[in-house]
Amino acid sequence: MDGAKVLAEETPEQAAGRDVTREVIRSVAAMTRRPPEGITEGTRFHQDLDFDSTNVLELLMRLEADLDIEFDPDTFGAGAFETVGSLSAHVRRICGA
C-alpha cells in the first residue's frame, strides 16, 4: 500500500527520469546481450561492461535514434559517462525532462 502511495506522489520529472534510465538500460542490454535486470544506474561502462570508446559511440548513436535526440560532442569529454546513471542524467538534460 505504501508503494502505491509513493508512485502516486511521484513528480513528472521523476517519472520521466525513470523512463530515460529504463531506455538507456534497454539499449545497453541490447548491445551487451545481457538481461536488463543485471544493469543498474551504478553499472560502469568501462569497468563492468568492458566498453571502449567505440562502444560508447555506438550507444550514443543508438540512443539518438531511439529517443530522437542529438548529443553535442562539445558538451562532454572522454570519460564523461562513467555509469548508466550519469548517461541517463545527461540524456534527461538534453530532453528537458
Secondary structure, DSSP 4 states (H G I P E B T S, - for coil): -HHHHHHHT--HHHHHHHHHHHHHHHHHHHHHT--GGG--TT-BHHHHH---HHHHHHHHHHHHHHHT----GGG--TTS--BHHHHHHHHHHHHT-
